[in-house]
Amino acid sequence: MNLEQLRRAGVSDRRTRRLCGPGGPWRRLHPGVVLLRNSAPTRQQRLHAALVRYGPRVVITGADALVAHGVKCPATEELRLLVPEHCRVASGEGVSAVRTARMPEAVVIDGLPFAPPARAALDLARAEPDPAQIRHLLTLPLYWGLCDRQELLTELDAGSQRGTSTVRKVLRELDEGPIQAHGLAVGVLDAARLPPPVWDVTICDRRGRRIGEADAWWDELGLAWQYRCGPGVGGFSHLALAATGIVLVRCTVRQLRLATREVAQELAHAFGDASRTPRPKVRAVAMAPIGDAA
């Protein structure tokens, strides 16, 4: 609550100071903002308190915005806020308030205003010096299907160009197709409620001769899943895989996106079939991972 709300409730400023003092039952989070308990505030309470402190026109960005959009993203130490350029405010303890002439249209989730996914990811990436970490941050909204590479480029072009050269270079080199496909596949697995597979493997016979590839592989069962199937993709290796006794599920990226439930049901059915049949005499060799946003 802010001081004005407490005054209207009949609590004087002097009494508020005493209640927020050492050993008191309340805690001061920002100047003029009080938590009506003395326990450590939750992340959600910190976000609400920041909005009370900085006003209703601010927008939450960065990791908190990505989490609100459904991304599994570790929280940063500071809350990141976007503040209209004309507002004369300073960052406070645990809060980074950045004034900008390009306030995004807020997406309201659970009563809080968040930046769109592309803006949130770029706000994080611009502040990151490590190219590998920049790549990871930029893959997050792609992996979770929240935007595409062009939306990231458009957002980057529309903002200040200062300090964006590394971000732009990473974006130019980013191949969004495999990243998005992998994220969609994880969503299918969640719907199918299957144990996690090994991703991106080459299937070989006992002599080590290559038979084919699998985008996902359950080694204990000999179950393979290829979800990037299409004309000219993978040739006829699926026939060689099936000939070994491997239970094989094949689909396209379009089916991952538009027929999630049907693919999940087929995968769950295949998992049951594989558990009831002898495991084929093959072994899997891990390839380099395609996505790094999991």
RODO-2510 file (C-alpha; in nm, 4 decimals, decimal comma):
residues 294
     n   res          X          Y          Z
     1     m     0,0000     0,0000     0,0000
     2     n     0,1100     0,3607    -0,0461
     3     l     0,1053     0,6250     0,2230
     4     e    -0,2026     0,7978     0,0828
     5     q    -0,4058     0,4757     0,1077
     6     l    -0,2883     0,4286     0,4668
     7     r    -0,3826     0,7866     0,5552
     8     r    -0,7313     0,7339     0,4132
     9     a    -0,7549     0,4228     0,6299
    10     g    -0,6767     0,6356     0,9350
    11     v    -0,3099     0,5391     0,9777
    12     s    -0,0880     0,8424     1,0351
    13     d     0,2582     0,8740     0,8825
    14     r     0,4070     0,8633     1,2328
    15     r     0,2318     0,5366     1,3118
    16     t     0,3383     0,3933     0,9749
    17     r     0,7022     0,4768     1,0519
    18     r     0,6731     0,3043     1,3888
    19     l     0,5090    -0,0075     1,2414
    20     c     0,7834    -0,0278     0,9741
    21     g     1,0600     0,0204     1,2314
    22     p     1,2896    -0,2468     1,3757
    23     g     1,0827    -0,5367     1,5056
    24     g     0,7623    -0,3883     1,3659
    25     p     0,4968    -0,5941     1,1824
    26     w     0,5270    -0,4012     0,8515
    27     r     0,8060    -0,3557     0,5980
    28     r     0,8906    -0,0542     0,3788
    29     l     0,9637    -0,1683     0,0199
    30     h     1,0096     0,1719    -0,1455
    31     p     0,9710     0,5322    -0,0358
    32     g     0,5997     0,5648     0,0316
    33     v     0,5255     0,1943    -0,0331
    34     v     0,4588    -0,0428     0,2558
    35     l     0,4113    -0,4201     0,2781
    36     l     0,1625    -0,4971     0,5559
    37     r     0,3782    -0,7785     0,6936
    38     n     0,7418    -0,8133     0,7873
    39     s     0,8245    -1,1274     0,5890
    40     a     1,0398    -1,1171     0,2761
    41     p     0,8238    -1,0068    -0,0196
    42     t     0,7475    -1,2523    -0,2974
    43     r     0,8448    -1,1677    -0,6547
    44     q     0,4822    -1,0840    -0,7296
    45     q     0,4639    -0,8498    -0,4304
    46     r     0,7841    -0,6809    -0,5443
    47     l     0,6325    -0,6246    -0,8884
    48     h     0,3134    -0,4762    -0,7438
    49     a     0,5177    -0,2557    -0,5109
    50     a     0,7285    -0,1294    -0,8028
    51     l     0,4134    -0,0296    -0,9917
    52     v     0,2870     0,1598    -0,6873
    53     r     0,6250     0,3337    -0,6580
    54     y     0,6746     0,4247    -1,0247
    55     g     0,3180     0,4827    -1,1358
    56     p     0,0527     0,3179    -1,3543
    57     r     0,2188     0,3938    -1,6910
    58     v     0,5287     0,1791    -1,6380
    59     v     0,5691    -0,1585    -1,8088
    60     i     0,7511    -0,4609    -1,6688
    61     t     1,0110    -0,6054    -1,9066
    62     g     1,3007    -0,8512    -1,9027
    63     a     1,2883    -1,1895    -1,7317
    64     d     0,9662    -1,1187    -1,5394
    65     a     0,7838    -1,0385    -1,8634
    66     l     0,9118    -1,3558    -2,0313
    67     v     0,8026    -1,5655    -1,7315
    68     a     0,4579    -1,4021    -1,7428
    69     h     0,4299    -1,5061    -2,1094
    70     g     0,5009    -1,8679    -2,0113
    71     v     0,8776    -1,8888    -2,0706
    72     k     1,0973    -2,0877    -1,8332
    73     c     1,3491    -1,8150    -1,7634
    74     p     1,5609    -1,7620    -1,4508
    75     a     1,4779    -1,4438    -1,2632
    76     t     1,7275    -1,1591    -1,2668
    77     e     1,8322    -0,9953    -0,9422
    78     e     1,6727    -0,6639    -1,0398
    79     l     1,3216    -0,5972    -1,1620
    80     r     1,3339    -0,4259    -1,5021
    81     l     1,0834    -0,1504    -1,5717
    82     l     1,0224     0,0702    -1,8744
    83     v     0,9233     0,4241    -1,7794
    84     p     0,7938     0,6999    -2,0125
    85     e     1,0747     0,9344    -2,1180
    86     h     0,9182     1,2437    -1,9614
    87     c     0,9024     1,0857    -1,6145
    88     r     1,1851     1,1989    -1,3875
    89     v     1,2402     0,8882    -1,1781
    90     a     1,5492     0,7143    -1,0508
    91     s     1,6118     0,3436    -1,0161
    92     g     1,5616     0,2178    -0,6617
    93     e     1,6926    -0,0730    -0,4624
    94     g     1,6318    -0,3937    -0,6594
    95     v     1,4691    -0,2034    -0,9481
    96     s     1,6158    -0,0900    -1,2804
    97     a     1,3869     0,1814    -1,4212
    98     v     1,4777     0,2682    -1,7807
    99     r     1,3269     0,5787    -1,9400
   100     t     1,2285     0,5259    -2,3024
   101     a     1,0557     0,7171    -2,5807
   102     r     0,9246     0,3847    -2,7162
   103     m     0,6894     0,2537    -2,4521
   104     p     0,5488    -0,0801    -2,5726
   105     e     0,1798    -0,1588    -2,5614
   106     a     0,1468    -0,3487    -2,2363
   107     v     0,0126    -0,7028    -2,2211
   108     v    -0,1847    -0,7295    -1,8955
   109     i    -0,1409    -1,0665    -1,7230
   110     d    -0,2819    -1,1269    -1,3740
   111     g    -0,3355    -0,7551    -1,3354
   112     l     0,0229    -0,6548    -1,4175
   113     p     0,1450    -0,4790    -1,7363
   114     f     0,4202    -0,6650    -1,9218
   115     a     0,6219    -0,5917    -2,2351
   116     p     0,5589    -0,8157    -2,5393
   117     p     0,7963    -1,1137    -2,5669
   118     a     1,0215    -0,9695    -2,8404
   119     r     1,0777    -0,6451    -2,6488
   120     a     1,1334    -0,8271    -2,3186
   121     a     1,3980    -1,0579    -2,4680
   122     l     1,5781    -0,7734    -2,6439
   123     d     1,5810    -0,5600    -2,3276
   124     l     1,7644    -0,8455    -2,1577
   125     a     1,9968    -0,9127    -2,4519
   126     r     2,1026    -0,5475    -2,4904
   127     a     2,2347    -0,5475    -2,1355
   128     e     2,4295    -0,8730    -2,1797
   129     p     2,7971    -0,8622    -2,2924
   130     d     2,8416    -1,2375    -2,3571
   131     p     2,7425    -1,3385    -2,7157
   132     a     2,6597    -1,6940    -2,6030
   133     q     2,4219    -1,5626    -2,3379
   134     i     2,2745    -1,3154    -2,5876
   135     r     2,2008    -1,6074    -2,8199
   136     h     2,0333    -1,7984    -2,5382
   137     l     1,8141    -1,4997    -2,4456
   138     l     1,7101    -1,4417    -2,8069
   139     t     1,6181    -1,8077    -2,8558
   140     l     1,3767    -1,8042    -2,5610
   141     p     1,0745    -1,6389    -2,7309
   142     l     1,1478    -1,8364    -3,0506
   143     y     1,1672    -2,1660    -2,8639
   144     w     0,8371    -2,1045    -2,6856
   145     g     0,6631    -1,9923    -3,0057
   146     l     0,5955    -1,6365    -2,8862
   147     c     0,7471    -1,4518    -3,1822
   148     d     0,9682    -1,5107    -3,4836
   149     r     1,3106    -1,3842    -3,5824
   150     q     1,1641    -1,1092    -3,8027
   151     e     0,9684    -0,9673    -3,5088
   152     l     1,2907    -0,9514    -3,3085
   153     l     1,4685    -0,7740    -3,5964
   154     t     1,1802    -0,5294    -3,6430
   155     e     1,1794    -0,4467    -3,2716
   156     l     1,5570    -0,4064    -3,2728
   157     d     1,5469    -0,1735    -3,5759
   158     a     1,2743     0,0413    -3,4198
   159     g     1,4701     0,1125    -3,1020
   160     s     1,7941     0,2885    -3,0251
   161     q     2,0877     0,1442    -3,2220
   162     r     2,3375     0,2204    -2,9508
   163     g     2,5111    -0,0920    -2,8244
   164     t     2,3150    -0,3304    -3,0486
   165     s     2,5878    -0,4507    -3,2860
   166     t     2,6494    -0,7806    -3,1042
   167     v     2,2759    -0,8464    -3,0649
   168     r     2,2245    -0,7770    -3,4352
   169     k     2,5116    -1,0095    -3,5346
   170     v     2,3723    -1,2919    -3,3188
   171     l     2,0248    -1,2410    -3,4644
   172     r     2,1561    -1,2527    -3,8223
   173     e     2,3247    -1,5869    -3,7544
   174     l     2,0303    -1,7405    -3,5680
   175     d     1,8463    -2,0248    -3,7442
   176     e     1,4978    -2,0026    -3,5982
   177     g     1,3462    -2,3092    -3,7666
   178     p     1,5093    -2,5844    -3,5574
   179     i     1,4683    -2,3783    -3,2385
   180     q     1,0958    -2,3294    -3,2915
   181     a     1,0474    -2,6936    -3,3920
   182     h     1,2173    -2,8152    -3,0760
   183     g     1,0010    -2,5899    -2,8594
   184     l     0,6851    -2,7166    -3,0279
   185     a     0,8033    -3,0756    -2,9745
   186     v     0,8486    -3,0110    -2,6028
   187     g     0,4895    -2,8857    -2,5933
   188     v     0,3706    -3,2088    -2,7555
   189     l     0,5632    -3,4128    -2,4978
   190     d     0,3998    -3,2175    -2,2164
   191     a     0,0595    -3,3024    -2,3643
   192     a     0,1558    -3,6702    -2,4052
   193     r     0,2956    -3,6890    -2,0491
   194     l     0,5906    -3,9017    -2,1528
   195     p     0,9305    -3,9230    -1,9829
   196     p     1,2003    -3,7014    -2,1369
   197     p     1,3867    -3,8444    -2,4361
   198     v     1,7420    -3,7943    -2,5579
   199     w     1,7328    -3,5268    -2,8277
   200     d     1,9027    -3,5332    -3,1686
   201     v     2,0723    -3,8705    -3,2032
   202     t     2,2170    -4,0844    -3,4796
   203     i     2,0981    -4,4456    -3,4692
   204     c     2,3673    -4,7027    -3,5476
   205     d     2,3812    -5,0801    -3,5631
   206     r     2,5984    -5,2775    -3,3215
   207     r     2,8977    -5,2301    -3,5535
   208     g     2,8564    -4,8539    -3,5411
   209     r     2,7218    -4,8160    -3,8943
   210     r     2,4749    -4,5312    -3,9338
   211     i     2,1120    -4,6276    -3,9949
   212     g     1,9393    -4,2930    -3,9582
   213     e     1,8598    -4,0010    -3,7273
   214     a     1,5974    -3,9346    -3,4627
   215     d     1,4956    -3,5938    -3,3318
   216     a     1,3953    -3,7640    -3,0049
   217     w     1,4903    -4,1094    -2,8781
   218     w     1,3796    -4,3261    -2,5845
   219     d     1,6751    -4,5611    -2,5528
   220     e     1,5294    -4,8099    -2,3046
   221     l     1,2408    -4,8817    -2,5440
   222     g     1,3878    -4,8270    -2,8875
   223     l     1,1308    -4,5561    -2,9666
   224     a     1,2253    -4,2886    -3,2208
   225     w     1,0479    -3,9655    -3,3135
   226     q     1,1187    -3,7620    -3,6259
   227     y     0,9266    -3,4339    -3,6225
   228     r     1,0981    -3,2437    -3,9036
   229     c     0,9778    -3,4684    -4,1818
   230     g     0,9042    -3,3334    -4,5259
   231     p     1,0067    -3,3578    -4,8909
   232     g     1,3812    -3,4108    -4,9148
   233     v     1,4278    -3,4314    -4,5380
   234     g     1,5958    -3,7482    -4,4137
   235     g     1,5606    -3,9369    -4,7453
   236     f     1,4434    -4,2933    -4,6903
   237     s     1,6322    -4,3538    -4,3648
   238     h     1,2995    -4,3992    -4,1851
   239     l     1,2529    -4,7252    -4,3761
   240     a     1,5917    -4,8502    -4,2561
   241     l     1,5051    -4,7497    -3,8985
   242     a     1,1706    -4,9294    -3,9090
   243     a     1,3364    -5,2395    -4,0543
   244     t     1,5441    -5,2804    -3,7362
   245     g     1,2303    -5,3114    -3,5239
   246     i     1,2438    -4,9535    -3,3953
   247     v     0,8994    -4,8091    -3,3206
   248     l     0,9022    -4,4874    -3,5230
   249     v     0,6713    -4,1844    -3,5118
   250     r     0,7008    -3,9284    -3,7908
   251     c     0,5330    -3,5897    -3,8326
   252     t     0,5954    -3,2427    -3,9717
   253     v     0,6602    -2,9165    -3,7887
   254     r     0,3232    -2,7966    -3,9201
   255     q     0,1556    -3,0904    -3,7441
   256     l     0,3405    -3,0041    -3,4224
   257     r     0,1893    -2,6571    -3,4414
   258     l    -0,1616    -2,7322    -3,5672
   259     a    -0,2323    -3,0888    -3,4514
   260     t    -0,0616    -3,0990    -3,1123
   261     r    -0,3197    -3,3258    -2,9483
   262     e    -0,3240    -3,5766    -3,2338
   263     v     0,0560    -3,6022    -3,2449
   264     a     0,0667    -3,6394    -2,8654
   265     q    -0,1864    -3,9238    -2,8811
   266     e     0,0088    -4,1001    -3,1561
   267     l     0,3307    -4,0632    -2,9571
   268     a     0,1714    -4,1995    -2,6385
   269     h     0,0290    -4,4946    -2,8318
   270     a     0,3710    -4,5656    -2,9857
   271     f     0,5323    -4,5466    -2,6415
   272     g     0,2950    -4,8211    -2,5261
   273     d     0,3707    -5,0338    -2,8315
   274     a     0,7466    -4,9959    -2,7813
   275     s     0,7188    -5,0973    -2,4162
   276     r     0,5558    -5,4273    -2,5207
   277     t     0,8041    -5,5232    -2,7932
   278     p     1,1675    -5,6372    -2,7699
   279     r     1,4191    -5,3552    -2,7877
   280     p     1,5985    -5,3557    -3,1256
   281     k     1,9736    -5,4182    -3,1334
   282     v     2,0812    -5,0631    -3,2074
   283     r     2,2625    -4,7867    -3,0236
   284     a     2,2274    -4,4101    -3,0311
   285     v     2,5028    -4,1498    -3,0615
   286     a     2,4218    -3,7954    -2,9490
   287     m     2,4567    -3,5160    -3,2041
   288     a     2,5211    -3,1496    -3,1238
   289     p     2,2051    -2,9976    -2,9677
   290     i     1,9984    -2,7716    -3,1921
   291     g     1,8142    -2,5593    -2,9391
   292     d     1,9525    -2,4133    -2,6176
   293     a     1,6434    -2,2542    -2,4700
   294     a     1,5050    -2,5496    -2,2776
***
